[in-house]
Amino acid sequence: MKQALRYFFKFLLILLSPALFYLVMVLIGSLIPVNSNPETKNSKIDIYLYKQDMHTDILLPVKSDIIQWDRIFKPKHTLSNPQNSEFIGFGWGDLNFYRNTPQWEDLKLDVAFKALFLRSQSALHTRFYQKIPTSKNLVKISVSEDQYKKLSEYILETVKAENKQEILPISGLHYYRNDAFYSAETSFNLFKTCNTWTNSALKAAGLKACLWTPFPQGIFFQYRD
């Protein structure tokens, strides 16, 4: 009986080791800061990090001297064609996951497995906002024009927008009346999630971020008061 228990616990340890190793990596990556003292000179543009459940979006001004987002990701691509929106939100993820999981309570095991472990098409999600939403899960960041330019380039690279005359939306896919989805580069996986994309965007812009995280908590930890 004792020998059987030993074999059982060894088997359990082997089975759980990858998950435990992953969680340790998450903890270490989330705690190690990157760009912990970003340049604050001439930080005149306000952007926002917006956490919804386990997903993080970056909210940017629709119009600025750097870029006018509504000329690329057009309001007519949405269902309501909103005009004069002040901000546009950007998030990235697995296309199949987006199609089948409009709410986290809709999550299915097979959809999650395919997103995490199988190579698949990714998508950029955009949403127009008339004003910044009221939420405790918002972080305002003031950035310089150079930082904003680098952040914009990262987002455009996600959909290779600089090589196309017009970015076309994915037909028939919407969560809201003011949003749209676009086919994106690279594939979602266990080590590159929607929050990894956001964290990498911040790093690319020279803004505070963590070394690596698949979860929003790692990002928001760097912006704690």
Buried (B, 14 or more C-beta within 10 A) or exposed (E): EEEEEEEEEEEEEEEEEEEEEEEEBBEEBBEBEBBEEBEEEEBEBBBBBBBBEBBBBBBBBBBBEBBEBBEBBBBEBBEEEBEEBEBBBBBBBBBBBBBBBEEEEEEEEEBBEBBBEEEBBBBBBBBBBEEBBEEEEEBEBEBBBBBBBBBBBBBBBBBEBEEEEEBEBBEEBBEEEBBBBBBBEEBBBEEBBBBBBBBBBBBBBBBBBBBBBBBBBBBBBBBEE
